[in-house]
Amino acid sequence: MVRSLEVVMEWGSALRELSTAIDHLAVEDPSEIPRLQLAEQLIELHWQMARLQAQIARRTAVRAPGA
């Protein structure tokens, strides 16, 4: 039971990070962000999503297509 709580807390933390990153991008006008900075933000968002997907796959024994 304790392990289940740890997993839920870990997922919650990952979802909060992802939500924060999305919210941060949503309030900005992309035309006002230097292209390099925008690319870095999008890459970081992509990696956060990939890490969350990998965590979910490990916990649920679901594998991403092609993995």
CHARMM internal coordinates of N, CA and C (Angstrom, degrees):
IC EDIT
DIST 1 N 1 CA 1.4475
DIST 1 CA 1 C 1.5223
ANGL 1 N 1 CA 1 C 110.99
DIST 1 C 2 N 1.3355
ANGL 1 CA 1 C 2 N 116.98
DIHE 1 N 1 CA 1 C 2 N -39.99
DIST 2 N 2 CA 1.4528
ANGL 1 C 2 N 2 CA 120.89
DIHE 1 CA 1 C 2 N 2 CA 179.42
DIST 2 CA 2 C 1.5267
ANGL 2 N 2 CA 2 C 110.06
DIHE 1 C 2 N 2 CA 2 C -62.53
DIST 2 C 3 N 1.3283
ANGL 2 CA 2 C 3 N 117.00
DIHE 2 N 2 CA 2 C 3 N -41.19
DIST 3 N 3 CA 1.4702
ANGL 2 C 3 N 3 CA 121.24
DIHE 2 CA 2 C 3 N 3 CA 179.14
DIST 3 CA 3 C 1.5245
ANGL 3 N 3 CA 3 C 110.93
DIHE 2 C 3 N 3 CA 3 C -62.32
DIST 3 C 4 N 1.3205
ANGL 3 CA 3 C 4 N 116.96
DIHE 3 N 3 CA 3 C 4 N -39.25
DIST 4 N 4 CA 1.4661
ANGL 3 C 4 N 4 CA 120.71
DIHE 3 CA 3 C 4 N 4 CA 177.88
DIST 4 CA 4 C 1.5158
ANGL 4 N 4 CA 4 C 110.83
DIHE 3 C 4 N 4 CA 4 C -61.99
DIST 4 C 5 N 1.3163
ANGL 4 CA 4 C 5 N 117.08
DIHE 4 N 4 CA 4 C 5 N -41.09
DIST 5 N 5 CA 1.4578
ANGL 4 C 5 N 5 CA 121.08
DIHE 4 CA 4 C 5 N 5 CA 178.09
DIST 5 CA 5 C 1.5180
ANGL 5 N 5 CA 5 C 110.61
DIHE 4 C 5 N 5 CA 5 C -64.25
DIST 5 C 6 N 1.3296
ANGL 5 CA 5 C 6 N 117.42
DIHE 5 N 5 CA 5 C 6 N -40.30
DIST 6 N 6 CA 1.4595
ANGL 5 C 6 N 6 CA 121.36
DIHE 5 CA 5 C 6 N 6 CA 177.89
DIST 6 CA 6 C 1.5280
ANGL 6 N 6 CA 6 C 110.82
DIHE 5 C 6 N 6 CA 6 C -61.54
DIST 6 C 7 N 1.3180
ANGL 6 CA 6 C 7 N 116.56
DIHE 6 N 6 CA 6 C 7 N -41.76
DIST 7 N 7 CA 1.4640
ANGL 6 C 7 N 7 CA 121.51
DIHE 6 CA 6 C 7 N 7 CA 179.63
DIST 7 CA 7 C 1.5237
ANGL 7 N 7 CA 7 C 110.08
DIHE 6 C 7 N 7 CA 7 C -63.83
DIST 7 C 8 N 1.3242
ANGL 7 CA 7 C 8 N 116.70
DIHE 7 N 7 CA 7 C 8 N -45.94
DIST 8 N 8 CA 1.4616
ANGL 7 C 8 N 8 CA 120.92
DIHE 7 CA 7 C 8 N 8 CA 179.68
DIST 8 CA 8 C 1.5235
ANGL 8 N 8 CA 8 C 110.17
DIHE 7 C 8 N 8 CA 8 C -61.50
DIST 8 C 9 N 1.3222
ANGL 8 CA 8 C 9 N 117.18
DIHE 8 N 8 CA 8 C 9 N -41.90
DIST 9 N 9 CA 1.4598
ANGL 8 C 9 N 9 CA 120.86
DIHE 8 CA 8 C 9 N 9 CA 179.58
DIST 9 CA 9 C 1.5231
ANGL 9 N 9 CA 9 C 110.68
DIHE 8 C 9 N 9 CA 9 C -66.28
DIST 9 C 10 N 1.3268
ANGL 9 CA 9 C 10 N 117.33
DIHE 9 N 9 CA 9 C 10 N -39.42
DIST 10 N 10 CA 1.4621
ANGL 9 C 10 N 10 CA 121.57
DIHE 9 CA 9 C 10 N 10 CA 177.96
DIST 10 CA 10 C 1.5252
ANGL 10 N 10 CA 10 C 110.46
DIHE 9 C 10 N 10 CA 10 C -63.58
DIST 10 C 11 N 1.3285
ANGL 10 CA 10 C 11 N 117.13
DIHE 10 N 10 CA 10 C 11 N -45.52
DIST 11 N 11 CA 1.4689
ANGL 10 C 11 N 11 CA 121.18
DIHE 10 CA 10 C 11 N 11 CA 177.89
DIST 11 CA 11 C 1.5185
ANGL 11 N 11 CA 11 C 110.21
DIHE 10 C 11 N 11 CA 11 C -62.08
DIST 11 C 12 N 1.3289
ANGL 11 CA 11 C 12 N 116.04
DIHE 11 N 11 CA 11 C 12 N -42.49
DIST 12 N 12 CA 1.4623
ANGL 11 C 12 N 12 CA 120.32
DIHE 11 CA 11 C 12 N 12 CA 179.07
DIST 12 CA 12 C 1.5182
ANGL 12 N 12 CA 12 C 111.46
DIHE 11 C 12 N 12 CA 12 C -60.02
DIST 12 C 13 N 1.3132
ANGL 12 CA 12 C 13 N 115.87
DIHE 12 N 12 CA 12 C 13 N -42.32
DIST 13 N 13 CA 1.4589
ANGL 12 C 13 N 13 CA 120.63
DIHE 12 CA 12 C 13 N 13 CA 178.24
DIST 13 CA 13 C 1.5198
ANGL 13 N 13 CA 13 C 111.19
DIHE 12 C 13 N 13 CA 13 C -64.28
DIST 13 C 14 N 1.3147
ANGL 13 CA 13 C 14 N 117.15
DIHE 13 N 13 CA 13 C 14 N -43.96
DIST 14 N 14 CA 1.4675
ANGL 13 C 14 N 14 CA 121.44
DIHE 13 CA 13 C 14 N 14 CA 179.87
DIST 14 CA 14 C 1.5248
ANGL 14 N 14 CA 14 C 110.35
DIHE 13 C 14 N 14 CA 14 C -64.80
DIST 14 C 15 N 1.3152
ANGL 14 CA 14 C 15 N 116.79
DIHE 14 N 14 CA 14 C 15 N -40.95
DIST 15 N 15 CA 1.4716
ANGL 14 C 15 N 15 CA 120.02
DIHE 14 CA 14 C 15 N 15 CA 178.93
DIST 15 CA 15 C 1.5253
ANGL 15 N 15 CA 15 C 111.36
DIHE 14 C 15 N 15 CA 15 C -66.45
DIST 15 C 16 N 1.3329
ANGL 15 CA 15 C 16 N 116.95
DIHE 15 N 15 CA 15 C 16 N -37.45
DIST 16 N 16 CA 1.4647
ANGL 15 C 16 N 16 CA 119.71
DIHE 15 CA 15 C 16 N 16 CA 177.23
DIST 16 CA 16 C 1.5222
ANGL 16 N 16 CA 16 C 110.75
DIHE 15 C 16 N 16 CA 16 C -63.93
DIST 16 C 17 N 1.3428
ANGL 16 CA 16 C 17 N 116.91
DIHE 16 N 16 CA 16 C 17 N -43.17
DIST 17 N 17 CA 1.4640
ANGL 16 C 17 N 17 CA 120.85
DIHE 16 CA 16 C 17 N 17 CA 178.33
DIST 17 CA 17 C 1.5228
ANGL 17 N 17 CA 17 C 110.51
DIHE 16 C 17 N 17 CA 17 C -60.67
DIST 17 C 18 N 1.3128
ANGL 17 CA 17 C 18 N 116.34
DIHE 17 N 17 CA 17 C 18 N -45.61
DIST 18 N 18 CA 1.4573
ANGL 17 C 18 N 18 CA 121.16
DIHE 17 CA 17 C 18 N 18 CA -179.89
DIST 18 CA 18 C 1.5310
ANGL 18 N 18 CA 18 C 110.48
DIHE 17 C 18 N 18 CA 18 C -64.48
DIST 18 C 19 N 1.3112
ANGL 18 CA 18 C 19 N 116.78
DIHE 18 N 18 CA 18 C 19 N -44.01
DIST 19 N 19 CA 1.4527
ANGL 18 C 19 N 19 CA 121.00
DIHE 18 CA 18 C 19 N 19 CA 179.04
DIST 19 CA 19 C 1.5283
ANGL 19 N 19 CA 19 C 111.07
DIHE 18 C 19 N 19 CA 19 C -62.17
DIST 19 C 20 N 1.3154
ANGL 19 CA 19 C 20 N 116.94
DIHE 19 N 19 CA 19 C 20 N -41.27
DIST 20 N 20 CA 1.4617
ANGL 19 C 20 N 20 CA 121.23
DIHE 19 CA 19 C 20 N 20 CA 178.32
DIST 20 CA 20 C 1.5202
ANGL 20 N 20 CA 20 C 110.65
DIHE 19 C 20 N 20 CA 20 C -62.76
DIST 20 C 21 N 1.3166
ANGL 20 CA 20 C 21 N 116.71
DIHE 20 N 20 CA 20 C 21 N -43.25
DIST 21 N 21 CA 1.4677
ANGL 20 C 21 N 21 CA 120.43
DIHE 20 CA 20 C 21 N 21 CA 179.37
DIST 21 CA 21 C 1.5250
ANGL 21 N 21 CA 21 C 111.21
DIHE 20 C 21 N 21 CA 21 C -63.43
DIST 21 C 22 N 1.3225
ANGL 21 CA 21 C 22 N 116.53
DIHE 21 N 21 CA 21 C 22 N -42.06
DIST 22 N 22 CA 1.4677
ANGL 21 C 22 N 22 CA 120.74
DIHE 21 CA 21 C 22 N 22 CA 179.01
DIST 22 CA 22 C 1.5260
ANGL 22 N 22 CA 22 C 109.92
DIHE 21 C 22 N 22 CA 22 C -65.38
DIST 22 C 23 N 1.3284
ANGL 22 CA 22 C 23 N 116.54
DIHE 22 N 22 CA 22 C 23 N -44.99
DIST 23 N 23 CA 1.4628
ANGL 22 C 23 N 23 CA 120.37
DIHE 22 CA 22 C 23 N 23 CA 179.46
DIST 23 CA 23 C 1.5247
ANGL 23 N 23 CA 23 C 111.01
DIHE 22 C 23 N 23 CA 23 C -61.14
DIST 23 C 24 N 1.3116
ANGL 23 CA 23 C 24 N 116.07
DIHE 23 N 23 CA 23 C 24 N -40.79
DIST 24 N 24 CA 1.4645
ANGL 23 C 24 N 24 CA 120.75
DIHE 23 CA 23 C 24 N 24 CA 179.49
DIST 24 CA 24 C 1.5223
ANGL 24 N 24 CA 24 C 110.57
DIHE 23 C 24 N 24 CA 24 C -60.51
DIST 24 C 25 N 1.3144
ANGL 24 CA 24 C 25 N 116.46
DIHE 24 N 24 CA 24 C 25 N -43.88
DIST 25 N 25 CA 1.4659
ANGL 24 C 25 N 25 CA 119.69
DIHE 24 CA 24 C 25 N 25 CA 178.77
DIST 25 CA 25 C 1.5281
ANGL 25 N 25 CA 25 C 111.40
DIHE 24 C 25 N 25 CA 25 C -70.00
DIST 25 C 26 N 1.3106
ANGL 25 CA 25 C 26 N 117.16
DIHE 25 N 25 CA 25 C 26 N -33.72
DIST 26 N 26 CA 1.4665
ANGL 25 C 26 N 26 CA 120.93
DIHE 25 CA 25 C 26 N 26 CA -175.65
DIST 26 CA 26 C 1.5264
ANGL 26 N 26 CA 26 C 112.78
DIHE 25 C 26 N 26 CA 26 C -67.58
DIST 26 C 27 N 1.3288
ANGL 26 CA 26 C 27 N 117.95
DIHE 26 N 26 CA 26 C 27 N -30.83
DIST 27 N 27 CA 1.4650
ANGL 26 C 27 N 27 CA 119.85
DIHE 26 CA 26 C 27 N 27 CA -176.67
DIST 27 CA 27 C 1.5266
ANGL 27 N 27 CA 27 C 112.43
DIHE 26 C 27 N 27 CA 27 C -85.73
DIST 27 C 28 N 1.3136
ANGL 27 CA 27 C 28 N 116.52
DIHE 27 N 27 CA 27 C 28 N -11.20
DIST 28 N 28 CA 1.4471
ANGL 27 C 28 N 28 CA 119.76
DIHE 27 CA 27 C 28 N 28 CA -179.48
DIST 28 CA 28 C 1.5258
ANGL 28 N 28 CA 28 C 110.84
DIHE 27 C 28 N 28 CA 28 C -92.90
DIST 28 C 29 N 1.3019
ANGL 28 CA 28 C 29 N 115.33
DIHE 28 N 28 CA 28 C 29 N 147.50
DIST 29 N 29 CA 1.4552
ANGL 28 C 29 N 29 CA 121.26
DIHE 28 CA 28 C 29 N 29 CA 173.13
DIST 29 CA 29 C 1.5251
ANGL 29 N 29 CA 29 C 106.70
DIHE 28 C 29 N 29 CA 29 C -88.37
DIST 29 C 30 N 1.3327
ANGL 29 CA 29 C 30 N 117.57
DIHE 29 N 29 CA 29 C 30 N 111.04
DIST 30 N 30 CA 1.4689
ANGL 29 C 30 N 30 CA 120.17
DIHE 29 CA 29 C 30 N 30 CA -176.08
DIST 30 CA 30 C 1.5229
ANGL 30 N 30 CA 30 C 113.93
DIHE 29 C 30 N 30 CA 30 C -54.70
DIST 30 C 31 N 1.3189
ANGL 30 CA 30 C 31 N 116.65
DIHE 30 N 30 CA 30 C 31 N -28.12
DIST 31 N 31 CA 1.4676
ANGL 30 C 31 N 31 CA 118.56
DIHE 30 CA 30 C 31 N 31 CA -179.45
DIST 31 CA 31 C 1.5239
ANGL 31 N 31 CA 31 C 111.87
DIHE 30 C 31 N 31 CA 31 C -70.46
DIST 31 C 32 N 1.3420
ANGL 31 CA 31 C 32 N 117.42
DIHE 31 N 31 CA 31 C 32 N -17.42
DIST 32 N 32 CA 1.4635
ANGL 31 C 32 N 32 CA 121.40
DIHE 31 CA 31 C 32 N 32 CA -179.91
DIST 32 CA 32 C 1.5304
ANGL 32 N 32 CA 32 C 112.74
DIHE 31 C 32 N 32 CA 32 C -94.73
DIST 32 C 33 N 1.3136
ANGL 32 CA 32 C 33 N 117.20
DIHE 32 N 32 CA 32 C 33 N -5.81
DIST 33 N 33 CA 1.4615
ANGL 32 C 33 N 33 CA 121.14
DIHE 32 CA 32 C 33 N 33 CA -178.17
DIST 33 CA 33 C 1.5242
ANGL 33 N 33 CA 33 C 108.53
DIHE 32 C 33 N 33 CA 33 C -96.42
DIST 33 C 34 N 1.3334
ANGL 33 CA 33 C 34 N 116.68
DIHE 33 N 33 CA 33 C 34 N 131.39
DIST 34 N 34 CA 1.4672
ANGL 33 C 34 N 34 CA 118.13
DIHE 33 CA 33 C 34 N 34 CA 175.34
DIST 34 CA 34 C 1.5305
ANGL 34 N 34 CA 34 C 109.85
DIHE 33 C 34 N 34 CA 34 C -55.72
DIST 34 C 35 N 1.3178
ANGL 34 CA 34 C 35 N 116.26
DIHE 34 N 34 CA 34 C 35 N 141.12
DIST 35 N 35 CA 1.4737
ANGL 34 C 35 N 35 CA 120.81
DIHE 34 CA 34 C 35 N 35 CA -174.88
DIST 35 CA 35 C 1.5246
ANGL 35 N 35 CA 35 C 112.90
DIHE 34 C 35 N 35 CA 35 C -55.11
DIST 35 C 36 N 1.3228
ANGL 35 CA 35 C 36 N 117.67
DIHE 35 N 35 CA 35 C 36 N -40.35
DIST 36 N 36 CA 1.4627
ANGL 35 C 36 N 36 CA 120.41
DIHE 35 CA 35 C 36 N 36 CA -179.66
DIST 36 CA 36 C 1.5258
ANGL 36 N 36 CA 36 C 110.89
DIHE 35 C 36 N 36 CA 36 C -63.58
DIST 36 C 37 N 1.3222
ANGL 36 CA 36 C 37 N 116.30
DIHE 36 N 36 CA 36 C 37 N -44.62
DIST 37 N 37 CA 1.4624
ANGL 36 C 37 N 37 CA 120.22
DIHE 36 CA 36 C 37 N 37 CA 178.95
DIST 37 CA 37 C 1.5244
ANGL 37 N 37 CA 37 C 110.73
DIHE 36 C 37 N 37 CA 37 C -64.05
DIST 37 C 38 N 1.3185
ANGL 37 CA 37 C 38 N 117.77
DIHE 37 N 37 CA 37 C 38 N -42.10
DIST 38 N 38 CA 1.4617
ANGL 37 C 38 N 38 CA 121.46
DIHE 37 CA 37 C 38 N 38 CA 178.24
DIST 38 CA 38 C 1.5229
ANGL 38 N 38 CA 38 C 110.65
DIHE 37 C 38 N 38 CA 38 C -61.60
DIST 38 C 39 N 1.3225
ANGL 38 CA 38 C 39 N 116.49
DIHE 38 N 38 CA 38 C 39 N -43.66
DIST 39 N 39 CA 1.4684
ANGL 38 C 39 N 39 CA 120.47
DIHE 38 CA 38 C 39 N 39 CA 178.46
DIST 39 CA 39 C 1.5208
ANGL 39 N 39 CA 39 C 110.32
DIHE 38 C 39 N 39 CA 39 C -61.62
DIST 39 C 40 N 1.3377
ANGL 39 CA 39 C 40 N 117.40
DIHE 39 N 39 CA 39 C 40 N -42.79
DIST 40 N 40 CA 1.4668
ANGL 39 C 40 N 40 CA 120.59
DIHE 39 CA 39 C 40 N 40 CA 179.37
DIST 40 CA 40 C 1.5276
ANGL 40 N 40 CA 40 C 110.99
DIHE 39 C 40 N 40 CA 40 C -62.57
DIST 40 C 41 N 1.3452
ANGL 40 CA 40 C 41 N 116.60
DIHE 40 N 40 CA 40 C 41 N -41.89
DIST 41 N 41 CA 1.4617
ANGL 40 C 41 N 41 CA 120.40
DIHE 40 CA 40 C 41 N 41 CA 179.47
DIST 41 CA 41 C 1.5257
ANGL 41 N 41 CA 41 C 111.11
DIHE 40 C 41 N 41 CA 41 C -64.46
DIST 41 C 42 N 1.3086
ANGL 41 CA 41 C 42 N 116.87
DIHE 41 N 41 CA 41 C 42 N -42.39
DIST 42 N 42 CA 1.4686
ANGL 41 C 42 N 42 CA 120.00
DIHE 41 CA 41 C 42 N 42 CA -179.85
DIST 42 CA 42 C 1.5248
ANGL 42 N 42 CA 42 C 111.52
DIHE 41 C 42 N 42 CA 42 C -67.24
DIST 42 C 43 N 1.3280
ANGL 42 CA 42 C 43 N 116.57
DIHE 42 N 42 CA 42 C 43 N -38.33
DIST 43 N 43 CA 1.4699
ANGL 42 C 43 N 43 CA 119.95
DIHE 42 CA 42 C 43 N 43 CA 177.37
DIST 43 CA 43 C 1.5279
ANGL 43 N 43 CA 43 C 110.06
DIHE 42 C 43 N 43 CA 43 C -64.19
DIST 43 C 44 N 1.3279
ANGL 43 CA 43 C 44 N 117.14
DIHE 43 N 43 CA 43 C 44 N -43.87
DIST 44 N 44 CA 1.4667
ANGL 43 C 44 N 44 CA 120.37
DIHE 43 CA 43 C 44 N 44 CA 178.79
DIST 44 CA 44 C 1.5243
ANGL 44 N 44 CA 44 C 110.74
DIHE 43 C 44 N 44 CA 44 C -62.28
DIST 44 C 45 N 1.3208
ANGL 44 CA 44 C 45 N 117.03
DIHE 44 N 44 CA 44 C 45 N -41.93
DIST 45 N 45 CA 1.4643
ANGL 44 C 45 N 45 CA 120.72
DIHE 44 CA 44 C 45 N 45 CA 177.39
DIST 45 CA 45 C 1.5230
ANGL 45 N 45 CA 45 C 110.31
DIHE 44 C 45 N 45 CA 45 C -61.42
DIST 45 C 46 N 1.3215
ANGL 45 CA 45 C 46 N 116.55
DIHE 45 N 45 CA 45 C 46 N -42.76
DIST 46 N 46 CA 1.4619
ANGL 45 C 46 N 46 CA 120.89
DIHE 45 CA 45 C 46 N 46 CA 177.89
DIST 46 CA 46 C 1.5224
ANGL 46 N 46 CA 46 C 110.62
DIHE 45 C 46 N 46 CA 46 C -58.79
DIST 46 C 47 N 1.3384
ANGL 46 CA 46 C 47 N 117.20
DIHE 46 N 46 CA 46 C 47 N -46.38
DIST 47 N 47 CA 1.4648
ANGL 46 C 47 N 47 CA 119.96
DIHE 46 CA 46 C 47 N 47 CA -178.47
DIST 47 CA 47 C 1.5273
ANGL 47 N 47 CA 47 C 111.65
DIHE 46 C 47 N 47 CA 47 C -66.40
DIST 47 C 48 N 1.3259
ANGL 47 CA 47 C 48 N 117.16
DIHE 47 N 47 CA 47 C 48 N -37.37
DIST 48 N 48 CA 1.4643
ANGL 47 C 48 N 48 CA 119.01
DIHE 47 CA 47 C 48 N 48 CA 176.59
DIST 48 CA 48 C 1.5226
ANGL 48 N 48 CA 48 C 110.69
DIHE 47 C 48 N 48 CA 48 C -62.24
DIST 48 C 49 N 1.3200
ANGL 48 CA 48 C 49 N 116.64
DIHE 48 N 48 CA 48 C 49 N -42.30
DIST 49 N 49 CA 1.4664
ANGL 48 C 49 N 49 CA 120.54
DIHE 48 CA 48 C 49 N 49 CA 178.06
DIST 49 CA 49 C 1.5271
ANGL 49 N 49 CA 49 C 110.58
DIHE 48 C 49 N 49 CA 49 C -64.68
DIST 49 C 50 N 1.3146
ANGL 49 CA 49 C 50 N 117.37
DIHE 49 N 49 CA 49 C 50 N -41.86
DIST 50 N 50 CA 1.4690
ANGL 49 C 50 N 50 CA 120.92
DIHE 49 CA 49 C 50 N 50 CA 179.57
DIST 50 CA 50 C 1.5265
ANGL 50 N 50 CA 50 C 110.75
DIHE 49 C 50 N 50 CA 50 C -64.04
DIST 50 C 51 N 1.3419
ANGL 50 CA 50 C 51 N 117.13
DIHE 50 N 50 CA 50 C 51 N -42.00
DIST 51 N 51 CA 1.4738
ANGL 50 C 51 N 51 CA 119.91
DIHE 50 CA 50 C 51 N 51 CA 178.63
DIST 51 CA 51 C 1.5252
ANGL 51 N 51 CA 51 C 110.71
DIHE 50 C 51 N 51 CA 51 C -63.11
DIST 51 C 52 N 1.3254
ANGL 51 CA 51 C 52 N 116.74
DIHE 51 N 51 CA 51 C 52 N -42.40
DIST 52 N 52 CA 1.4590
ANGL 51 C 52 N 52 CA 119.85
DIHE 51 CA 51 C 52 N 52 CA 179.00
DIST 52 CA 52 C 1.5254
ANGL 52 N 52 CA 52 C 110.74
DIHE 51 C 52 N 52 CA 52 C -64.01
DIST 52 C 53 N 1.3298
ANGL 52 CA 52 C 53 N 116.87
DIHE 52 N 52 CA 52 C 53 N -42.73
DIST 53 N 53 CA 1.4634
ANGL 52 C 53 N 53 CA 120.31
DIHE 52 CA 52 C 53 N 53 CA 178.13
DIST 53 CA 53 C 1.5227
ANGL 53 N 53 CA 53 C 110.77
DIHE 52 C 53 N 53 CA 53 C -61.26
DIST 53 C 54 N 1.3226
ANGL 53 CA 53 C 54 N 116.86
DIHE 53 N 53 CA 53 C 54 N -41.04
DIST 54 N 54 CA 1.4667
ANGL 53 C 54 N 54 CA 120.39
DIHE 53 CA 53 C 54 N 54 CA 179.07
DIST 54 CA 54 C 1.5257
ANGL 54 N 54 CA 54 C 111.14
DIHE 53 C 54 N 54 CA 54 C -65.58
DIST 54 C 55 N 1.3393
ANGL 54 CA 54 C 55 N 116.94
DIHE 54 N 54 CA 54 C 55 N -39.98
DIST 55 N 55 CA 1.4696
ANGL 54 C 55 N 55 CA 119.85
DIHE 54 CA 54 C 55 N 55 CA 177.98
DIST 55 CA 55 C 1.5252
ANGL 55 N 55 CA 55 C 110.65
DIHE 54 C 55 N 55 CA 55 C -63.06
DIST 55 C 56 N 1.3040
ANGL 55 CA 55 C 56 N 116.30
DIHE 55 N 55 CA 55 C 56 N -44.24
DIST 56 N 56 CA 1.4647
ANGL 55 C 56 N 56 CA 120.03
DIHE 55 CA 55 C 56 N 56 CA 179.35
DIST 56 CA 56 C 1.5219
ANGL 56 N 56 CA 56 C 110.23
DIHE 55 C 56 N 56 CA 56 C -63.31
DIST 56 C 57 N 1.3218
ANGL 56 CA 56 C 57 N 117.02
DIHE 56 N 56 CA 56 C 57 N -42.46
DIST 57 N 57 CA 1.4634
ANGL 56 C 57 N 57 CA 120.59
DIHE 56 CA 56 C 57 N 57 CA 179.86
DIST 57 CA 57 C 1.5238
ANGL 57 N 57 CA 57 C 111.11
DIHE 56 C 57 N 57 CA 57 C -62.46
DIST 57 C 58 N 1.3342
ANGL 57 CA 57 C 58 N 116.41
DIHE 57 N 57 CA 57 C 58 N -42.89
DIST 58 N 58 CA 1.4756
ANGL 57 C 58 N 58 CA 119.04
DIHE 57 CA 57 C 58 N 58 CA 179.20
DIST 58 CA 58 C 1.5146
ANGL 58 N 58 CA 58 C 111.28
DIHE 57 C 58 N 58 CA 58 C -63.08
DIST 58 C 59 N 1.3138
ANGL 58 CA 58 C 59 N 116.52
DIHE 58 N 58 CA 58 C 59 N -40.79
DIST 59 N 59 CA 1.4644
ANGL 58 C 59 N 59 CA 120.49
DIHE 58 CA 58 C 59 N 59 CA -175.69
DIST 59 CA 59 C 1.5247
ANGL 59 N 59 CA 59 C 112.48
DIHE 58 C 59 N 59 CA 59 C -75.13
DIST 59 C 60 N 1.3184
ANGL 59 CA 59 C 60 N 117.10
DIHE 59 N 59 CA 59 C 60 N -27.55
DIST 60 N 60 CA 1.4581
ANGL 59 C 60 N 60 CA 119.53
DIHE 59 CA 59 C 60 N 60 CA -175.08
DIST 60 CA 60 C 1.5147
ANGL 60 N 60 CA 60 C 113.19
DIHE 59 C 60 N 60 CA 60 C -109.73
DIST 60 C 61 N 1.3142
ANGL 60 CA 60 C 61 N 116.28
DIHE 60 N 60 CA 60 C 61 N 0.67
DIST 61 N 61 CA 1.4693
ANGL 60 C 61 N 61 CA 122.64
DIHE 60 CA 60 C 61 N 61 CA -178.84
DIST 61 CA 61 C 1.5227
ANGL 61 N 61 CA 61 C 111.89
DIHE 60 C 61 N 61 CA 61 C 63.25
DIST 61 C 62 N 1.3322
ANGL 61 CA 61 C 62 N 115.87
DIHE 61 N 61 CA 61 C 62 N 24.27
DIST 62 N 62 CA 1.4631
ANGL 61 C 62 N 62 CA 121.36
DIHE 61 CA 61 C 62 N 62 CA 175.71
DIST 62 CA 62 C 1.5161
ANGL 62 N 62 CA 62 C 107.09
DIHE 61 C 62 N 62 CA 62 C -97.21
DIST 62 C 63 N 1.3011
ANGL 62 CA 62 C 63 N 115.85
DIHE 62 N 62 CA 62 C 63 N 136.47
DIST 63 N 63 CA 1.4659
ANGL 62 C 63 N 63 CA 120.32
DIHE 62 CA 62 C 63 N 63 CA -179.20
DIST 63 CA 63 C 1.5152
ANGL 63 N 63 CA 63 C 110.02
DIHE 62 C 63 N 63 CA 63 C -111.49
DIST 63 C 64 N 1.3142
ANGL 63 CA 63 C 64 N 115.06
DIHE 63 N 63 CA 63 C 64 N 141.27
DIST 64 N 64 CA 1.4601
ANGL 63 C 64 N 64 CA 120.41
DIHE 63 CA 63 C 64 N 64 CA 177.39
DIST 64 CA 64 C 1.5205
ANGL 64 N 64 CA 64 C 108.97
DIHE 63 C 64 N 64 CA 64 C -69.02
DIST 64 C 65 N 1.3263
ANGL 64 CA 64 C 65 N 117.00
DIHE 64 N 64 CA 64 C 65 N 149.08
DIST 65 N 65 CA 1.4710
ANGL 64 C 65 N 65 CA 119.85
DIHE 64 CA 64 C 65 N 65 CA 177.74
DIST 65 CA 65 C 1.5307
ANGL 65 N 65 CA 65 C 110.86
DIHE 64 C 65 N 65 CA 65 C -55.93
DIST 65 C 66 N 1.2896
ANGL 65 CA 65 C 66 N 115.99
DIHE 65 N 65 CA 65 C 66 N 134.84
DIST 66 N 66 CA 1.4645
ANGL 65 C 66 N 66 CA 121.07
DIHE 65 CA 65 C 66 N 66 CA 179.12
DIST 66 CA 66 C 1.5153
ANGL 66 N 66 CA 66 C 113.86
DIHE 65 C 66 N 66 CA 66 C 84.71
DIST 66 C 67 N 1.3289
ANGL 66 CA 66 C 67 N 117.78
DIHE 66 N 66 CA 66 C 67 N -2.92
DIST 67 N 67 CA 1.4749
ANGL 66 C 67 N 67 CA 120.15
DIHE 66 CA 66 C 67 N 67 CA -178.24
DIST 67 CA 67 C 1.5072
ANGL 67 N 67 CA 67 C 110.72
DIHE 66 C 67 N 67 CA 67 C -87.16
END
COOR INIT
IC SEED 1 N 1 CA 1 C
IC BUILD
